[in-house]
Amino acid sequence: MLPDFTEMDTFRALLANAPGPDAQATSGATARNAQLTKPPGALGRLEDLAIWYGGWRGDARPQITSPQVIVFAGNHGITAQGVSAFPAEVTEQMVANFQHGGAAINQLAKAAGARMDVVALDLDRPTADFTKAPAMSENECLSALKTGWNAVDPAADVLVVGEMGIGNTTSAAAICTALYGGAAAYWTGRGTGVDDAGLAIKTRVVTEGVARQAAGARDGLDILARLGGREIAAMAGAIAAARQLRIPVILDGYICCAAAACLHRTDASALDHTIAGHQSAEGAHQALLQRLDKSPLLSLGLRLGEASGGALAINILKSAVACHSGMATFAEAGVAGA
Amino acid sequence: MLPDFTEMDTFRALLANAPGPDAQATSGATARNAQLTKPPGALGRLEDLAIWYGGWRGDARPQITSPQVIVFAGNHGITAQGVSAFPAEVTEQMVANFQHGGAAINQLAKAAGARMDVVALDLDRPTADFTKAPAMSENECLSALKTGWNAVDPAADVLVVGEMGIGNTTSAAAICTALYGGAAAYWTGRGTGVDDAGLAIKTRVVTEGVARQAAGARDGLDILARLGGREIAAMAGAIAAARQLRIPVILDGYICCAAAACLHRTDASALDHTIAGHQSAEGAHQALLQRLDKSPLLSLGLRLGEASGGALAINILKSAVACHSGMATFAEAGVAGA
């Protein structure tokens, strides 16, 4: 069901020829929505969500029973420059915390009734410091994309991807600066909480990295390899695989959306099967969501990563679909219309 | 455990002497939050919610297992003036829909793991048309307050109250105009979807009702009786009872908040155990939330009532509490600090 790929250009072709929503299911869901026992439009965005979801699932009266949350972890060579408030070994320590059920995302996935998978990518092989060399070779990036691609459960009916990787807000800022231009300072935030000196280092690292790596990049996938990280590439691979499987995706915060932005720059329709779960407090996430033309479901000041904001939004989507598919119509309930 | 009252002044005294949060639980929850495996503040508002909830429950590491949703229904004499897009008999038809599980709130309560109760208040006795006489006598209002008061399950650990009552956005607008002043048009919205002519009627009815009823009102409870409805008074009674039982409340939309505002005007601390579940698309809800000093958890364009927006927010509060009480500390997980 899920096609395979062995070269980056094959992945590009899969992106370009990905399936779209089912028009018949979309119109069926739209018609059903108009008959439900509520004033027209009274469920607001929940109505749009349910119709969108039904279209992608090819089902005018869908159910959500099997959400999947995947947390990808990777290490970053740029941490040697002092871009994070936490030491690099925290990546591996947090992976253990995920595996033992102690992190925020464990609680949030459980509260959403979601299966949770943790995928650590070569933690003993950090990416290169992108101020000196490309973060990943094309083959390393391809390998990470495939890891994400193959991590998606074909039986899932909604997917949230997230990440853990000390240093990766710097990588995300570099990706955004390369993709969208503007000053590095605009795209660079405090991540896990660096002080002013740390923020100055991050901004310099982003500036230098983009100056060295961005020239000559053909598309978002080139940017992903040169400035990204293994966990960022894996998120991009998982988002793309979900599209092939017609599994709607809820995007998480800044780093997840930077991964998504690499797909979006490569193919403008590559994120049509995604919605923004939340607006992170990480500085430039709002600006990035605007570039992706996504309106967040939640805005609660989260800035944790780990798929946390996306997972928190699963219950919103579930509730929307539950209303759509579970409510009685005016005729069924014997309720008079307007 | 829940005190009884037989006079309005006894109810006033209960409001004035209601219990507050537990300072020891609040400080215990605050200390625990600081040790959890995440950067400080990275869960944003979820952290504040969990600490607030723990304080009210008197438990530094609380659980949410038993949410309760109550939908109160009442009929309004002002419907005779043509203030709604729907006929008045829809109130009773929707009560049947609630009882049969076909309404939006049934799906939302289920998605939140909440018990749902439906309480219809004298549907065959609409309130008086408040452009001609007080909507309720003090005794009628007291009776409705008591119905709400007694509907709260003492074993619940979070409460959402909502309403069904054709005509009740007009009543809510009249309450807000009387409590906060300003033009009736400022507080009057389209409710279930009236056209421009209907909106003009609503605005005139609110103007006339406030002109006739507001003078000489001593407090919010007087306003509630003169311009409210039985379901609105019942919501106020349930919110006040939850305070006695230290059950945190998630407020729903415009009409629920108008009920809450009557308590707030009567005693400024009467809503300290409540949070705003969402910002409704009903015109003046945002302004009303500002008057109540509440910041909504969700803003998804809902304008349905029925407790729908409050119920949708239950899973946010549950998720916040699940993170707080379920996460490992840095020491437990062996994760290095910043």
HADDOCK unambig.tbl for C-alpha pairs under 7 A between the chains (distance, minus, plus):
assign (segid A and resid 37 and name CA) (segid B and resid 103 and name CA) 6.34 0.50 0.50
assign (segid A and resid 39 and name CA) (segid B and resid 192 and name CA) 5.58 0.50 0.50
assign (segid A and resid 42 and name CA) (segid B and resid 302 and name CA) 5.49 0.50 0.50
assign (segid A and resid 42 and name CA) (segid B and resid 303 and name CA) 4.86 0.50 0.50
assign (segid A and resid 42 and name CA) (segid B and resid 304 and name CA) 4.97 0.50 0.50
assign (segid A and resid 43 and name CA) (segid B and resid 301 and name CA) 6.97 0.50 0.50
assign (segid A and resid 43 and name CA) (segid B and resid 302 and name CA) 4.63 0.50 0.50
assign (segid A and resid 43 and name CA) (segid B and resid 303 and name CA) 6.42 0.50 0.50
assign (segid A and resid 43 and name CA) (segid B and resid 304 and name CA) 6.29 0.50 0.50
assign (segid A and resid 44 and name CA) (segid B and resid 300 and name CA) 6.05 0.50 0.50
assign (segid A and resid 44 and name CA) (segid B and resid 301 and name CA) 4.34 0.50 0.50
assign (segid A and resid 44 and name CA) (segid B and resid 302 and name CA) 4.50 0.50 0.50
assign (segid A and resid 45 and name CA) (segid B and resid 300 and name CA) 5.36 0.50 0.50
assign (segid A and resid 45 and name CA) (segid B and resid 301 and name CA) 5.91 0.50 0.50
assign (segid A and resid 85 and name CA) (segid B and resid 338 and name CA) 5.34 0.50 0.50
assign (segid A and resid 86 and name CA) (segid B and resid 337 and name CA) 6.62 0.50 0.50
assign (segid A and resid 86 and name CA) (segid B and resid 338 and name CA) 4.59 0.50 0.50
assign (segid A and resid 90 and name CA) (segid B and resid 335 and name CA) 6.21 0.50 0.50
assign (segid A and resid 90 and name CA) (segid B and resid 336 and name CA) 6.18 0.50 0.50
assign (segid A and resid 93 and name CA) (segid B and resid 334 and name CA) 6.99 0.50 0.50
assign (segid A and resid 93 and name CA) (segid B and resid 335 and name CA) 5.45 0.50 0.50
assign (segid A and resid 94 and name CA) (segid B and resid 335 and name CA) 6.70 0.50 0.50
assign (segid A and resid 97 and name CA) (segid B and resid 333 and name CA) 5.96 0.50 0.50
assign (segid A and resid 102 and name CA) (segid B and resid 326 and name CA) 6.90 0.50 0.50
assign (segid A and resid 102 and name CA) (segid B and resid 327 and name CA) 4.66 0.50 0.50
assign (segid A and resid 102 and name CA) (segid B and resid 328 and name CA) 4.51 0.50 0.50
assign (segid A and resid 103 and name CA) (segid B and resid 37 and name CA) 6.34 0.50 0.50
assign (segid A and resid 103 and name CA) (segid B and resid 327 and name CA) 5.31 0.50 0.50
assign (segid A and resid 103 and name CA) (segid B and resid 328 and name CA) 6.41 0.50 0.50
assign (segid A and resid 104 and name CA) (segid B and resid 323 and name CA) 5.35 0.50 0.50
assign (segid A and resid 104 and name CA) (segid B and resid 327 and name CA) 5.92 0.50 0.50
assign (segid A and resid 107 and name CA) (segid B and resid 322 and name CA) 5.76 0.50 0.50
assign (segid A and resid 107 and name CA) (segid B and resid 323 and name CA) 5.39 0.50 0.50
assign (segid A and resid 107 and name CA) (segid B and resid 326 and name CA) 6.38 0.50 0.50
assign (segid A and resid 108 and name CA) (segid B and resid 319 and name CA) 5.88 0.50 0.50
assign (segid A and resid 108 and name CA) (segid B and resid 323 and name CA) 6.87 0.50 0.50
assign (segid A and resid 111 and name CA) (segid B and resid 319 and name CA) 6.00 0.50 0.50
assign (segid A and resid 192 and name CA) (segid B and resid 39 and name CA) 5.60 0.50 0.50
assign (segid A and resid 298 and name CA) (segid B and resid 298 and name CA) 6.48 0.50 0.50
assign (segid A and resid 300 and name CA) (segid B and resid 44 and name CA) 6.03 0.50 0.50
assign (segid A and resid 300 and name CA) (segid B and resid 45 and name CA) 5.34 0.50 0.50
assign (segid A and resid 301 and name CA) (segid B and resid 43 and name CA) 6.97 0.50 0.50
assign (segid A and resid 301 and name CA) (segid B and resid 44 and name CA) 4.34 0.50 0.50
assign (segid A and resid 301 and name CA) (segid B and resid 45 and name CA) 5.91 0.50 0.50
assign (segid A and resid 302 and name CA) (segid B and resid 42 and name CA) 5.48 0.50 0.50
assign (segid A and resid 302 and name CA) (segid B and resid 43 and name CA) 4.62 0.50 0.50
assign (segid A and resid 302 and name CA) (segid B and resid 44 and name CA) 4.50 0.50 0.50
assign (segid A and resid 303 and name CA) (segid B and resid 42 and name CA) 4.86 0.50 0.50
assign (segid A and resid 303 and name CA) (segid B and resid 43 and name CA) 6.43 0.50 0.50
assign (segid A and resid 304 and name CA) (segid B and resid 42 and name CA) 4.97 0.50 0.50
assign (segid A and resid 304 and name CA) (segid B and resid 43 and name CA) 6.30 0.50 0.50
assign (segid A and resid 315 and name CA) (segid B and resid 315 and name CA) 6.84 0.50 0.50
assign (segid A and resid 319 and name CA) (segid B and resid 108 and name CA) 5.87 0.50 0.50
assign (segid A and resid 319 and name CA) (segid B and resid 111 and name CA) 6.00 0.50 0.50
assign (segid A and resid 322 and name CA) (segid B and resid 107 and name CA) 5.74 0.50 0.50
assign (segid A and resid 323 and name CA) (segid B and resid 104 and name CA) 5.34 0.50 0.50
assign (segid A and resid 323 and name CA) (segid B and resid 107 and name CA) 5.39 0.50 0.50
assign (segid A and resid 323 and name CA) (segid B and resid 108 and name CA) 6.86 0.50 0.50
assign (segid A and resid 326 and name CA) (segid B and resid 102 and name CA) 6.90 0.50 0.50
assign (segid A and resid 326 and name CA) (segid B and resid 107 and name CA) 6.38 0.50 0.50
assign (segid A and resid 327 and name CA) (segid B and resid 102 and name CA) 4.66 0.50 0.50
assign (segid A and resid 327 and name CA) (segid B and resid 103 and name CA) 5.30 0.50 0.50
assign (segid A and resid 327 and name CA) (segid B and resid 104 and name CA) 5.91 0.50 0.50
assign (segid A and resid 328 and name CA) (segid B and resid 102 and name CA) 4.50 0.50 0.50
assign (segid A and resid 328 and name CA) (segid B and resid 103 and name CA) 6.40 0.50 0.50
assign (segid A and resid 333 and name CA) (segid B and resid 97 and name CA) 5.95 0.50 0.50
assign (segid A and resid 334 and name CA) (segid B and resid 93 and name CA) 6.96 0.50 0.50
assign (segid A and resid 335 and name CA) (segid B and resid 90 and name CA) 6.20 0.50 0.50
assign (segid A and resid 335 and name CA) (segid B and resid 93 and name CA) 5.45 0.50 0.50
assign (segid A and resid 335 and name CA) (segid B and resid 94 and name CA) 6.70 0.50 0.50
assign (segid A and resid 336 and name CA) (segid B and resid 90 and name CA) 6.19 0.50 0.50
assign (segid A and resid 337 and name CA) (segid B and resid 86 and name CA) 6.63 0.50 0.50
assign (segid A and resid 338 and name CA) (segid B and resid 85 and name CA) 5.34 0.50 0.50
assign (segid A and resid 338 and name CA) (segid B and resid 86 and name CA) 4.60 0.50 0.50
